[in-house]
Each structure stands twice: as C-alpha cells, then as structure tokens.
Amino acid sequence: MTKKTLKYSEAISEIEEIVAQIESNELDVDELTVKIKRVSDLIKFCRAKLRNTEEEVQKIMSDFNEE
C-alpha cells in the first residue's frame, strides 16, 4: 500500500472537520485525545508547508530579479 502525500488543502479540511466534531461534542474523551494530537500534527505540517513555500517563492523571485 502506497502512502499518499498529504496536501495543504487536505490538512486544512481535516483540521476543520475535527474542530467541528469537537465543537459539537461528538467525541468521547478517548477520541478527543487522539484527535487533538492529530490536529497538532496537521498544524505542524501546515506551518512547515507554508515556510517551505515562502522560501521557494523568495528564491524564485531572487533568481528572477537577478536576470
């Protein structure tokens, strides 16, 4: 089984889905801990993705300005 690469938009959607579950009290205490950990991991992923994208854009712009 191949592991699918997570996309930024998918991570945001999953975060929104989990937040909605938490806000509607759909989760029991055991699930809540797992979901909070997942949201934490997703937020870290999104931050890293944004940082990497910003660095790539800055490099492209720098290369463009040198031409």
mmCIF file as Biopython writes it, N, C-alpha, C and O atoms, coordinates in Angstrom:
data_model
#
loop_
_atom_site.group_PDB
_atom_site.id
_atom_site.type_symbol
_atom_site.label_atom_id
_atom_site.label_alt_id
_atom_site.label_comp_id
_atom_site.label_asym_id
_atom_site.label_entity_id
_atom_site.label_seq_id
_atom_site.pdbx_PDB_ins_code
_atom_site.Cartn_x
_atom_site.Cartn_y
_atom_site.Cartn_z
_atom_site.occupancy
_atom_site.B_iso_or_equiv
_atom_site.auth_seq_id
_atom_site.auth_asym_id
_atom_site.pdbx_PDB_model_num
ATOM 1   N N  . MET A ? 1  ? 0.839   -1.183 0.000   1.0 0.0 1  A 1 
ATOM 2   C CA . MET A ? 1  ? 0.000   0.000  0.000   1.0 0.0 1  A 1 
ATOM 3   C C  . MET A ? 1  ? 0.883   1.245  0.000   1.0 0.0 1  A 1 
ATOM 4   O O  . MET A ? 1  ? 1.771   1.376  0.842   1.0 0.0 1  A 1 
ATOM 5   N N  . THR A ? 2  ? 0.650   2.133  -0.913  1.0 0.0 2  A 1 
ATOM 6   C CA . THR A ? 2  ? 1.434   3.344  -1.041  1.0 0.0 2  A 1 
ATOM 7   C C  . THR A ? 2  ? 0.882   4.425  -0.122  1.0 0.0 2  A 1 
ATOM 8   O O  . THR A ? 2  ? -0.328  4.644  -0.050  1.0 0.0 2  A 1 
ATOM 9   N N  . LYS A ? 3  ? 1.793   5.098  0.581   1.0 0.0 3  A 1 
ATOM 10  C CA . LYS A ? 3  ? 1.362   6.183  1.451   1.0 0.0 3  A 1 
ATOM 11  C C  . LYS A ? 3  ? 1.122   7.434  0.612   1.0 0.0 3  A 1 
ATOM 12  O O  . LYS A ? 3  ? 2.001   7.869  -0.131  1.0 0.0 3  A 1 
ATOM 13  N N  . LYS A ? 4  ? -0.052  7.997  0.734   1.0 0.0 4  A 1 
ATOM 14  C CA . LYS A ? 4  ? -0.439  9.177  -0.033  1.0 0.0 4  A 1 
ATOM 15  C C  . LYS A ? 4  ? 0.217   10.418 0.574   1.0 0.0 4  A 1 
ATOM 16  O O  . LYS A ? 4  ? 0.276   10.570 1.794   1.0 0.0 4  A 1 
ATOM 17  N N  . THR A ? 5  ? 0.704   11.296 -0.291  1.0 0.0 5  A 1 
ATOM 18  C CA . THR A ? 5  ? 1.272   12.551 0.165   1.0 0.0 5  A 1 
ATOM 19  C C  . THR A ? 5  ? 0.139   13.507 0.517   1.0 0.0 5  A 1 
ATOM 20  O O  . THR A ? 5  ? -0.760  13.756 -0.286  1.0 0.0 5  A 1 
ATOM 21  N N  . LEU A ? 6  ? 0.200   14.027 1.714   1.0 0.0 6  A 1 
ATOM 22  C CA . LEU A ? 6  ? -0.833  14.938 2.187   1.0 0.0 6  A 1 
ATOM 23  C C  . LEU A ? 6  ? -0.664  16.303 1.537   1.0 0.0 6  A 1 
ATOM 24  O O  . LEU A ? 6  ? 0.451   16.815 1.429   1.0 0.0 6  A 1 
ATOM 25  N N  . LYS A ? 7  ? -1.757  16.879 1.113   1.0 0.0 7  A 1 
ATOM 26  C CA . LYS A ? 7  ? -1.754  18.222 0.538   1.0 0.0 7  A 1 
ATOM 27  C C  . LYS A ? 7  ? -2.194  19.213 1.612   1.0 0.0 7  A 1 
ATOM 28  O O  . LYS A ? 7  ? -2.914  18.862 2.547   1.0 0.0 7  A 1 
ATOM 29  N N  . TYR A ? 8  ? -1.750  20.449 1.459   1.0 0.0 8  A 1 
ATOM 30  C CA . TYR A ? 8  ? -2.089  21.506 2.410   1.0 0.0 8  A 1 
ATOM 31  C C  . TYR A ? 8  ? -3.610  21.637 2.553   1.0 0.0 8  A 1 
ATOM 32  O O  . TYR A ? 8  ? -4.126  21.693 3.670   1.0 0.0 8  A 1 
ATOM 33  N N  . SER A ? 9  ? -4.316  21.685 1.440   1.0 0.0 9  A 1 
ATOM 34  C CA . SER A ? 9  ? -5.777  21.865 1.476   1.0 0.0 9  A 1 
ATOM 35  C C  . SER A ? 9  ? -6.471  20.695 2.178   1.0 0.0 9  A 1 
ATOM 36  O O  . SER A ? 9  ? -7.483  20.881 2.855   1.0 0.0 9  A 1 
ATOM 37  N N  . GLU A ? 10 ? -5.926  19.502 2.013   1.0 0.0 10 A 1 
ATOM 38  C CA . GLU A ? 10 ? -6.494  18.329 2.695   1.0 0.0 10 A 1 
ATOM 39  C C  . GLU A ? 10 ? -6.268  18.424 4.201   1.0 0.0 10 A 1 
ATOM 40  O O  . GLU A ? 10 ? -7.143  18.073 4.993   1.0 0.0 10 A 1 
ATOM 41  N N  . ALA A ? 11 ? -5.098  18.896 4.585   1.0 0.0 11 A 1 
ATOM 42  C CA . ALA A ? 11 ? -4.796  19.052 6.009   1.0 0.0 11 A 1 
ATOM 43  C C  . ALA A ? 11 ? -5.734  20.072 6.647   1.0 0.0 11 A 1 
ATOM 44  O O  . ALA A ? 11 ? -6.266  19.845 7.734   1.0 0.0 11 A 1 
ATOM 45  N N  . ILE A ? 12 ? -5.932  21.196 5.961   1.0 0.0 12 A 1 
ATOM 46  C CA . ILE A ? 12 ? -6.838  22.229 6.475   1.0 0.0 12 A 1 
ATOM 47  C C  . ILE A ? 12 ? -8.262  21.679 6.598   1.0 0.0 12 A 1 
ATOM 48  O O  . ILE A ? 12 ? -8.943  21.935 7.591   1.0 0.0 12 A 1 
ATOM 49  N N  . SER A ? 13 ? -8.701  20.939 5.612   1.0 0.0 13 A 1 
ATOM 50  C CA . SER A ? 13 ? -10.044 20.345 5.654   1.0 0.0 13 A 1 
ATOM 51  C C  . SER A ? 13 ? -10.189 19.387 6.825   1.0 0.0 13 A 1 
ATOM 52  O O  . SER A ? 13 ? -11.216 19.373 7.505   1.0 0.0 13 A 1 
ATOM 53  N N  . GLU A ? 14 ? -9.156  18.588 7.056   1.0 0.0 14 A 1 
ATOM 54  C CA . GLU A ? 14 ? -9.211  17.642 8.176   1.0 0.0 14 A 1 
ATOM 55  C C  . GLU A ? 14 ? -9.231  18.381 9.512   1.0 0.0 14 A 1 
ATOM 56  O O  . GLU A ? 14 ? -9.952  17.989 10.429  1.0 0.0 14 A 1 
ATOM 57  N N  . ILE A ? 15 ? -8.448  19.441 9.621   1.0 0.0 15 A 1 
ATOM 58  C CA . ILE A ? 15 ? -8.462  20.250 10.845  1.0 0.0 15 A 1 
ATOM 59  C C  . ILE A ? 15 ? -9.867  20.804 11.077  1.0 0.0 15 A 1 
ATOM 60  O O  . ILE A ? 15 ? -10.395 20.723 12.186  1.0 0.0 15 A 1 
ATOM 61  N N  . GLU A ? 16 ? -10.465 21.362 10.037  1.0 0.0 16 A 1 
ATOM 62  C CA . GLU A ? 16 ? -11.818 21.924 10.154  1.0 0.0 16 A 1 
ATOM 63  C C  . GLU A ? 16 ? -12.835 20.862 10.568  1.0 0.0 16 A 1 
ATOM 64  O O  . GLU A ? 16 ? -13.726 21.122 11.376  1.0 0.0 16 A 1 
ATOM 65  N N  . GLU A ? 17 ? -12.691 19.676 10.009  1.0 0.0 17 A 1 
ATOM 66  C CA . GLU A ? 17 ? -13.606 18.577 10.342  1.0 0.0 17 A 1 
ATOM 67  C C  . GLU A ? 17 ? -13.472 18.184 11.816  1.0 0.0 17 A 1 
ATOM 68  O O  . GLU A ? 17 ? -14.473 17.983 12.503  1.0 0.0 17 A 1 
ATOM 69  N N  . ILE A ? 18 ? -12.246 18.077 12.288  1.0 0.0 18 A 1 
ATOM 70  C CA . ILE A ? 18 ? -12.014 17.702 13.689  1.0 0.0 18 A 1 
ATOM 71  C C  . ILE A ? 18 ? -12.524 18.795 14.627  1.0 0.0 18 A 1 
ATOM 72  O O  . ILE A ? 18 ? -13.141 18.497 15.649  1.0 0.0 18 A 1 
ATOM 73  N N  . VAL A ? 19 ? -12.271 20.050 14.286  1.0 0.0 19 A 1 
ATOM 74  C CA . VAL A ? 19 ? -12.758 21.161 15.108  1.0 0.0 19 A 1 
ATOM 75  C C  . VAL A ? 19 ? -14.284 21.122 15.191  1.0 0.0 19 A 1 
ATOM 76  O O  . VAL A ? 19 ? -14.853 21.336 16.262  1.0 0.0 19 A 1 
ATOM 77  N N  . ALA A ? 20 ? -14.937 20.855 14.081  1.0 0.0 20 A 1 
ATOM 78  C CA . ALA A ? 20 ? -16.403 20.758 14.078  1.0 0.0 20 A 1 
ATOM 79  C C  . ALA A ? 20 ? -16.873 19.626 14.993  1.0 0.0 20 A 1 
ATOM 80  O O  . ALA A ? 20 ? -17.861 19.779 15.711  1.0 0.0 20 A 1 
ATOM 81  N N  . GLN A ? 21 ? -16.171 18.493 14.969  1.0 0.0 21 A 1 
ATOM 82  C CA . GLN A ? 21 ? -16.529 17.370 15.843  1.0 0.0 21 A 1 
ATOM 83  C C  . GLN A ? 21 ? -16.363 17.757 17.309  1.0 0.0 21 A 1 
ATOM 84  O O  . GLN A ? 21 ? -17.200 17.424 18.148  1.0 0.0 21 A 1 
ATOM 85  N N  . ILE A ? 22 ? -15.279 18.461 17.606  1.0 0.0 22 A 1 
ATOM 86  C CA . ILE A ? 22 ? -15.029 18.883 18.985  1.0 0.0 22 A 1 
ATOM 87  C C  . ILE A ? 22 ? -16.106 19.869 19.436  1.0 0.0 22 A 1 
ATOM 88  O O  . ILE A ? 22 ? -16.650 19.744 20.533  1.0 0.0 22 A 1 
ATOM 89  N N  . GLU A ? 23 ? -16.408 20.846 18.587  1.0 0.0 23 A 1 
ATOM 90  C CA . GLU A ? 23 ? -17.402 21.867 18.938  1.0 0.0 23 A 1 
ATOM 91  C C  . GLU A ? 23 ? -18.804 21.294 19.112  1.0 0.0 23 A 1 
ATOM 92  O O  . GLU A ? 23 ? -19.606 21.836 19.873  1.0 0.0 23 A 1 
ATOM 93  N N  . SER A ? 24 ? -19.102 20.211 18.417  1.0 0.0 24 A 1 
ATOM 94  C CA . SER A ? 24 ? -20.439 19.616 18.526  1.0 0.0 24 A 1 
ATOM 95  C C  . SER A ? 24 ? -20.495 18.506 19.575  1.0 0.0 24 A 1 
ATOM 96  O O  . SER A ? 24 ? -21.502 17.810 19.701  1.0 0.0 24 A 1 
ATOM 97  N N  . ASN A ? 25 ? -19.411 18.352 20.319  1.0 0.0 25 A 1 
ATOM 98  C CA . ASN A ? 25 ? -19.334 17.337 21.380  1.0 0.0 25 A 1 
ATOM 99  C C  . ASN A ? 25 ? -19.572 15.926 20.864  1.0 0.0 25 A 1 
ATOM 100 O O  . ASN A ? 25 ? -20.158 15.104 21.568  1.0 0.0 25 A 1 
ATOM 101 N N  . GLU A ? 26 ? -19.125 15.632 19.642  1.0 0.0 26 A 1 
ATOM 102 C CA . GLU A ? 26 ? -19.294 14.307 19.050  1.0 0.0 26 A 1 
ATOM 103 C C  . GLU A ? 26 ? -18.277 13.293 19.569  1.0 0.0 26 A 1 
ATOM 104 O O  . GLU A ? 26 ? -18.457 12.090 19.381  1.0 0.0 26 A 1 
ATOM 105 N N  . LEU A ? 27 ? -17.227 13.756 20.211  1.0 0.0 27 A 1 
ATOM 106 C CA . LEU A ? 27 ? -16.128 12.871 20.584  1.0 0.0 27 A 1 
ATOM 107 C C  . LEU A ? 27 ? -16.163 12.535 22.065  1.0 0.0 27 A 1 
ATOM 108 O O  . LEU A ? 27 ? -16.480 13.378 22.903  1.0 0.0 27 A 1 
ATOM 109 N N  . ASP A ? 28 ? -15.826 11.271 22.374  1.0 0.0 28 A 1 
ATOM 110 C CA . ASP A ? 28 ? -15.660 10.936 23.780  1.0 0.0 28 A 1 
ATOM 111 C C  . ASP A ? 28 ? -14.225 11.296 24.185  1.0 0.0 28 A 1 
ATOM 112 O O  . ASP A ? 28 ? -13.420 11.685 23.340  1.0 0.0 28 A 1 
ATOM 113 N N  . VAL A ? 29 ? -13.916 11.170 25.448  1.0 0.0 29 A 1 
ATOM 114 C CA . VAL A ? 29 ? -12.623 11.605 25.979  1.0 0.0 29 A 1 
ATOM 115 C C  . VAL A ? 29 ? -11.461 10.884 25.303  1.0 0.0 29 A 1 
ATOM 116 O O  . VAL A ? 29 ? -10.444 11.509 25.001  1.0 0.0 29 A 1 
ATOM 117 N N  . ASP A ? 30 ? -11.594 9.594  25.062  1.0 0.0 30 A 1 
ATOM 118 C CA . ASP A ? 30 ? -10.510 8.841  24.429  1.0 0.0 30 A 1 
ATOM 119 C C  . ASP A ? 30 ? -10.263 9.316  23.000  1.0 0.0 30 A 1 
ATOM 120 O O  . ASP A ? 30 ? -9.113  9.465  22.586  1.0 0.0 30 A 1 
ATOM 121 N N  . GLU A ? 31 ? -11.314 9.548  22.261  1.0 0.0 31 A 1 
ATOM 122 C CA . GLU A ? 31 ? -11.186 10.043 20.888  1.0 0.0 31 A 1 
ATOM 123 C C  . GLU A ? 31 ? -10.641 11.469 20.874  1.0 0.0 31 A 1 
ATOM 124 O O  . GLU A ? 31 ? -9.871  11.841 19.988  1.0 0.0 31 A 1 
ATOM 125 N N  . LEU A ? 32 ? -11.042 12.251 21.851  1.0 0.0 32 A 1 
ATOM 126 C CA . LEU A ? 32 ? -10.623 13.649 21.920  1.0 0.0 32 A 1 
ATOM 127 C C  . LEU A ? 32 ? -9.101  13.762 21.967  1.0 0.0 32 A 1 
ATOM 128 O O  . LEU A ? 32 ? -8.518  14.584 21.260  1.0 0.0 32 A 1 
ATOM 129 N N  . THR A ? 33 ? -8.466  12.954 22.783  1.0 0.0 33 A 1 
ATOM 130 C CA . THR A ? 33 ? -7.008  12.974 22.891  1.0 0.0 33 A 1 
ATOM 131 C C  . THR A ? 33 ? -6.355  12.648 21.558  1.0 0.0 33 A 1 
ATOM 132 O O  . THR A ? 33 ? -5.409  13.321 21.148  1.0 0.0 33 A 1 
ATOM 133 N N  . VAL A ? 34 ? -6.849  11.632 20.886  1.0 0.0 34 A 1 
ATOM 134 C CA . VAL A ? 34 ? -6.300  11.229 19.586  1.0 0.0 34 A 1 
ATOM 135 C C  . VAL A ? 34 ? -6.506  12.339 18.554  1.0 0.0 34 A 1 
ATOM 136 O O  . VAL A ? 34 ? -5.596  12.650 17.785  1.0 0.0 34 A 1 
ATOM 137 N N  . LYS A ? 35 ? -7.683  12.926 18.539  1.0 0.0 35 A 1 
ATOM 138 C CA . LYS A ? 35 ? -7.996  13.976 17.563  1.0 0.0 35 A 1 
ATOM 139 C C  . LYS A ? 35 ? -7.171  15.243 17.811  1.0 0.0 35 A 1 
ATOM 140 O O  . LYS A ? 35 ? -6.709  15.878 16.863  1.0 0.0 35 A 1 
ATOM 141 N N  . ILE A ? 36 ? -6.988  15.606 19.072  1.0 0.0 36 A 1 
ATOM 142 C CA . ILE A ? 36 ? -6.179  16.785 19.395  1.0 0.0 36 A 1 
ATOM 143 C C  . ILE A ? 36 ? -4.740  16.570 18.940  1.0 0.0 36 A 1 
ATOM 144 O O  . ILE A ? 36 ? -4.112  17.488 18.414  1.0 0.0 36 A 1 
ATOM 145 N N  . LYS A ? 37 ? -4.219  15.374 19.138  1.0 0.0 37 A 1 
ATOM 146 C CA . LYS A ? 37 ? -2.864  15.049 18.677  1.0 0.0 37 A 1 
ATOM 147 C C  . LYS A ? 37 ? -2.797  15.150 17.159  1.0 0.0 37 A 1 
ATOM 148 O O  . LYS A ? 37 ? -1.827  15.680 16.617  1.0 0.0 37 A 1 
ATOM 149 N N  . ARG A ? 38 ? -3.807  14.651 16.473  1.0 0.0 38 A 1 
ATOM 150 C CA . ARG A ? 38 ? -3.839  14.716 15.006  1.0 0.0 38 A 1 
ATOM 151 C C  . ARG A ? 38 ? -3.863  16.174 14.536  1.0 0.0 38 A 1 
ATOM 152 O O  . ARG A ? 38 ? -3.146  16.533 13.601  1.0 0.0 38 A 1 
ATOM 153 N N  . VAL A ? 39 ? -4.674  17.005 15.171  1.0 0.0 39 A 1 
ATOM 154 C CA . VAL A ? 39 ? -4.725  18.420 14.807  1.0 0.0 39 A 1 
ATOM 155 C C  . VAL A ? 39 ? -3.364  19.073 15.022  1.0 0.0 39 A 1 
ATOM 156 O O  . VAL A ? 39 ? -2.915  19.863 14.192  1.0 0.0 39 A 1 
ATOM 157 N N  . SER A ? 40 ? -2.715  18.748 16.119  1.0 0.0 40 A 1 
ATOM 158 C CA . SER A ? 40 ? -1.384  19.290 16.388  1.0 0.0 40 A 1 
ATOM 159 C C  . SER A ? 40 ? -0.405  18.916 15.276  1.0 0.0 40 A 1 
ATOM 160 O O  . SER A ? 40 ? 0.358   19.758 14.803  1.0 0.0 40 A 1 
ATOM 161 N N  . ASP A ? 41 ? -0.432  17.654 14.866  1.0 0.0 41 A 1 
ATOM 162 C CA . ASP A ? 41 ? 0.445   17.192 13.781  1.0 0.0 41 A 1 
ATOM 163 C C  . ASP A ? 41 ? 0.109   17.888 12.463  1.0 0.0 41 A 1 
ATOM 164 O O  . ASP A ? 41 ? 1.007   18.258 11.707  1.0 0.0 41 A 1 
ATOM 165 N N  . LEU A ? 42 ? -1.170  18.064 12.194  1.0 0.0 42 A 1 
ATOM 166 C CA . LEU A ? 42 ? -1.594  18.726 10.957  1.0 0.0 42 A 1 
ATOM 167 C C  . LEU A ? 42 ? -1.171  20.197 10.940  1.0 0.0 42 A 1 
ATOM 168 O O  . LEU A ? 42 ? -0.756  20.714 9.903   1.0 0.0 42 A 1 
ATOM 169 N N  . ILE A ? 43 ? -1.276  20.861 12.078  1.0 0.0 43 A 1 
ATOM 170 C CA . ILE A ? 43 ? -0.854  22.262 12.161  1.0 0.0 43 A 1 
ATOM 171 C C  . ILE A ? 43 ? 0.650   22.369 11.925  1.0 0.0 43 A 1 
ATOM 172 O O  . ILE A ? 43 ? 1.105   23.273 11.224  1.0 0.0 43 A 1 
ATOM 173 N N  . LYS A ? 44 ? 1.418   21.458 12.501  1.0 0.0 44 A 1 
ATOM 174 C CA . LYS A ? 44 ? 2.872   21.454 12.265  1.0 0.0 44 A 1 
ATOM 175 C C  . LYS A ? 44 ? 3.171   21.250 10.781  1.0 0.0 44 A 1 
ATOM 176 O O  . LYS A ? 44 ? 4.045   21.912 10.222  1.0 0.0 44 A 1 
ATOM 177 N N  . PHE A ? 45 ? 2.442   20.331 10.149  1.0 0.0 45 A 1 
ATOM 178 C CA . PHE A ? 45 ? 2.613   20.085 8.720   1.0 0.0 45 A 1 
ATOM 179 C C  . PHE A ? 45 ? 2.308   21.353 7.921   1.0 0.0 45 A 1 
ATOM 180 O O  . PHE A ? 45 ? 3.071   21.728 7.031   1.0 0.0 45 A 1 
ATOM 181 N N  . CYS A ? 46 ? 1.197   22.006 8.237   1.0 0.0 46 A 1 
ATOM 182 C CA . CYS A ? 46 ? 0.794   23.215 7.504   1.0 0.0 46 A 1 
ATOM 183 C C  . CYS A ? 46 ? 1.814   24.335 7.678   1.0 0.0 46 A 1 
ATOM 184 O O  . CYS A ? 46 ? 2.146   25.027 6.716   1.0 0.0 46 A 1 
ATOM 185 N N  . ARG A ? 47 ? 2.305   24.514 8.885   1.0 0.0 47 A 1 
ATOM 186 C CA . ARG A ? 47 ? 3.324   25.547 9.121   1.0 0.0 47 A 1 
ATOM 187 C C  . ARG A ? 47 ? 4.576   25.275 8.300   1.0 0.0 47 A 1 
ATOM 188 O O  . ARG A ? 47 ? 5.132   26.184 7.683   1.0 0.0 47 A 1 
ATOM 189 N N  . ALA A ? 48 ? 5.017   24.022 8.296   1.0 0.0 48 A 1 
ATOM 190 C CA . ALA A ? 48 ? 6.211   23.656 7.526   1.0 0.0 48 A 1 
ATOM 191 C C  . ALA A ? 48 ? 5.976   23.864 6.034   1.0 0.0 48 A 1 
ATOM 192 O O  . ALA A ? 48 ? 6.852   24.359 5.325   1.0 0.0 48 A 1 
ATOM 193 N N  . LYS A ? 49 ? 4.804   23.488 5.568   1.0 0.0 49 A 1 
ATOM 194 C CA . LYS A ? 49 ? 4.467   23.656 4.153   1.0 0.0 49 A 1 
ATOM 195 C C  . LYS A ? 49 ? 4.478   25.134 3.769   1.0 0.0 49 A 1 
ATOM 196 O O  . LYS A ? 49 ? 5.007   25.500 2.719   1.0 0.0 49 A 1 
ATOM 197 N N  . LEU A ? 50 ? 3.902   25.977 4.611   1.0 0.0 50 A 1 
ATOM 198 C CA . LEU A ? 50 ? 3.891   27.414 4.343   1.0 0.0 50 A 1 
ATOM 199 C C  . LEU A ? 50 ? 5.304   27.993 4.356   1.0 0.0 50 A 1 
ATOM 200 O O  . LEU A ? 50 ? 5.653   28.810 3.504   1.0 0.0 50 A 1 
ATOM 201 N N  . ARG A ? 51 ? 6.112   27.568 5.324   1.0 0.0 51 A 1 
ATOM 202 C CA . ARG A ? 51 ? 7.504   28.029 5.404   1.0 0.0 51 A 1 
ATOM 203 C C  . ARG A ? 51 ? 8.277   27.645 4.150   1.0 0.0 51 A 1 
ATOM 204 O O  . ARG A ? 51 ? 8.972   28.472 3.560   1.0 0.0 51 A 1 
ATOM 205 N N  . ASN A ? 52 ? 8.151   26.389 3.749   1.0 0.0 52 A 1 
ATOM 206 C CA . ASN A ? 52 ? 8.850   25.902 2.556   1.0 0.0 52 A 1 
ATOM 207 C C  . ASN A ? 52 ? 8.388   26.634 1.303   1.0 0.0 52 A 1 
ATOM 208 O O  . ASN A ? 52 ? 9.198   26.986 0.445   1.0 0.0 52 A 1 
ATOM 209 N N  . THR A ? 53 ? 7.097   26.859 1.204   1.0 0.0 53 A 1 
ATOM 210 C CA . THR A ? 53 ? 6.560   27.569 0.044   1.0 0.0 53 A 1 
ATOM 211 C C  . THR A ? 53 ? 7.086   29.000 0.006   1.0 0.0 53 A 1 
ATOM 212 O O  . THR A ? 53 ? 7.467   29.500 -1.052  1.0 0.0 53 A 1 
ATOM 213 N N  . GLU A ? 54 ? 7.105   29.648 1.152   1.0 0.0 54 A 1 
ATOM 214 C CA . GLU A ? 54 ? 7.626   31.020 1.217   1.0 0.0 54 A 1 
ATOM 215 C C  . GLU A ? 54 ? 9.092   31.070 0.780   1.0 0.0 54 A 1 
ATOM 216 O O  . GLU A ? 54 ? 9.491   31.961 0.030   1.0 0.0 54 A 1 
ATOM 217 N N  . GLU A ? 55 ? 9.889   30.110 1.251   1.0 0.0 55 A 1 
ATOM 218 C CA . GLU A ? 55 ? 11.300  30.059 0.867   1.0 0.0 55 A 1 
ATOM 219 C C  . GLU A ? 55 ? 11.459  29.836 -0.635  1.0 0.0 55 A 1 
ATOM 220 O O  . GLU A ? 55 ? 12.299  30.469 -1.274  1.0 0.0 55 A 1 
ATOM 221 N N  . GLU A ? 56 ? 10.655  28.941 -1.193  1.0 0.0 56 A 1 
ATOM 222 C CA . GLU A ? 56 ? 10.719  28.673 -2.633  1.0 0.0 56 A 1 
ATOM 223 C C  . GLU A ? 56 ? 10.348  29.913 -3.445  1.0 0.0 56 A 1 
ATOM 224 O O  . GLU A ? 56 ? 11.003  30.236 -4.437  1.0 0.0 56 A 1 
ATOM 225 N N  . VAL A ? 57 ? 9.299   30.599 -3.018  1.0 0.0 57 A 1 
ATOM 226 C CA . VAL A ? 57 ? 8.863   31.803 -3.728  1.0 0.0 57 A 1 
ATOM 227 C C  . VAL A ? 57 ? 9.948   32.880 -3.645  1.0 0.0 57 A 1 
ATOM 228 O O  . VAL A ? 57 ? 10.237  33.550 -4.636  1.0 0.0 57 A 1 
ATOM 229 N N  . GLN A ? 58 ? 10.538  33.043 -2.475  1.0 0.0 58 A 1 
ATOM 230 C CA . GLN A ? 58 ? 11.606  34.034 -2.323  1.0 0.0 58 A 1 
ATOM 231 C C  . GLN A ? 58 ? 12.796  33.703 -3.215  1.0 0.0 58 A 1 
ATOM 232 O O  . GLN A ? 58 ? 13.395  34.600 -3.808  1.0 0.0 58 A 1 
ATOM 233 N N  . LYS A ? 59 ? 13.140  32.427 -3.313  1.0 0.0 59 A 1 
ATOM 234 C CA . LYS A ? 59 ? 14.249  32.018 -4.169  1.0 0.0 59 A 1 
ATOM 235 C C  . LYS A ? 59 ? 13.922  32.292 -5.634  1.0 0.0 59 A 1 
ATOM 236 O O  . LYS A ? 59 ? 14.757  32.813 -6.374  1.0 0.0 59 A 1 
ATOM 237 N N  . ILE A ? 60 ? 12.728  31.948 -6.044  1.0 0.0 60 A 1 
ATOM 238 C CA . ILE A ? 60 ? 12.308  32.193 -7.428  1.0 0.0 60 A 1 
ATOM 239 C C  . ILE A ? 60 ? 12.348  33.690 -7.732  1.0 0.0 60 A 1 
ATOM 240 O O  . ILE A ? 60 ? 12.844  34.103 -8.780  1.0 0.0 60 A 1 
ATOM 241 N N  . MET A ? 61 ? 11.829  34.489 -6.819  1.0 0.0 61 A 1 
ATOM 242 C CA . MET A ? 61 ? 11.828  35.941 -7.028  1.0 0.0 61 A 1 
ATOM 243 C C  . MET A ? 61 ? 13.254  36.484 -7.064  1.0 0.0 61 A 1 
ATOM 244 O O  . MET A ? 61 ? 13.562  37.374 -7.857  1.0 0.0 61 A 1 
ATOM 245 N N  . SER A ? 62 ? 14.108  35.959 -6.223  1.0 0.0 62 A 1 
ATOM 246 C CA . SER A ? 62 ? 15.508  36.377 -6.200  1.0 0.0 62 A 1 
ATOM 247 C C  . SER A ? 62 ? 16.187  36.026 -7.518  1.0 0.0 62 A 1 
ATOM 248 O O  . SER A ? 62 ? 16.905  36.844 -8.094  1.0 0.0 62 A 1 
ATOM 249 N N  . ASP A ? 63 ? 15.955  34.805 -7.992  1.0 0.0 63 A 1 
ATOM 250 C CA . ASP A ? 63 ? 16.515  34.375 -9.276  1.0 0.0 63 A 1 
ATOM 251 C C  . ASP A ? 63 ? 15.967  35.230 -10.410 1.0 0.0 63 A 1 
ATOM 252 O O  . ASP A ? 63 ? 16.698  35.586 -11.335 1.0 0.0 63 A 1 
ATOM 253 N N  . PHE A ? 64 ? 14.700  35.555 -10.340 1.0 0.0 64 A 1 
ATOM 254 C CA . PHE A ? 64 ? 14.057  36.367 -11.369 1.0 0.0 64 A 1 
ATOM 255 C C  . PHE A ? 64 ? 14.657  37.772 -11.398 1.0 0.0 64 A 1 
ATOM 256 O O  . PHE A ? 64 ? 14.903  38.328 -12.468 1.0 0.0 64 A 1 
ATOM 257 N N  . ASN A ? 65 ? 14.890  38.336 -10.218 1.0 0.0 65 A 1 
ATOM 258 C CA . ASN A ? 65 ? 15.438  39.691 -10.125 1.0 0.0 65 A 1 
ATOM 259 C C  . ASN A ? 65 ? 16.883  39.773 -10.586 1.0 0.0 65 A 1 
ATOM 260 O O  . ASN A ? 65 ? 17.346  40.843 -10.983 1.0 0.0 65 A 1 
ATOM 261 N N  . GLU A ? 66 ? 17.604  38.653 -10.539 1.0 0.0 66 A 1 
ATOM 262 C CA . GLU A ? 66 ? 18.999  38.624 -10.977 1.0 0.0 66 A 1 
ATOM 263 C C  . GLU A ? 66 ? 19.114  38.641 -12.493 1.0 0.0 66 A 1 
ATOM 264 O O  . GLU A ? 66 ? 20.151  39.032 -13.029 1.0 0.0 66 A 1 
ATOM 265 N N  . GLU A ? 67 ? 18.075  38.228 -13.182 1.0 0.0 67 A 1 
ATOM 266 C CA . GLU A ? 67 ? 18.122  38.147 -14.650 1.0 0.0 67 A 1 
ATOM 267 C C  . GLU A ? 67 ? 17.987  39.483 -15.314 1.0 0.0 67 A 1 
ATOM 268 O O  . GLU A ? 67 ? 18.009  39.567 -16.542 1.0 0.0 67 A 1 
#
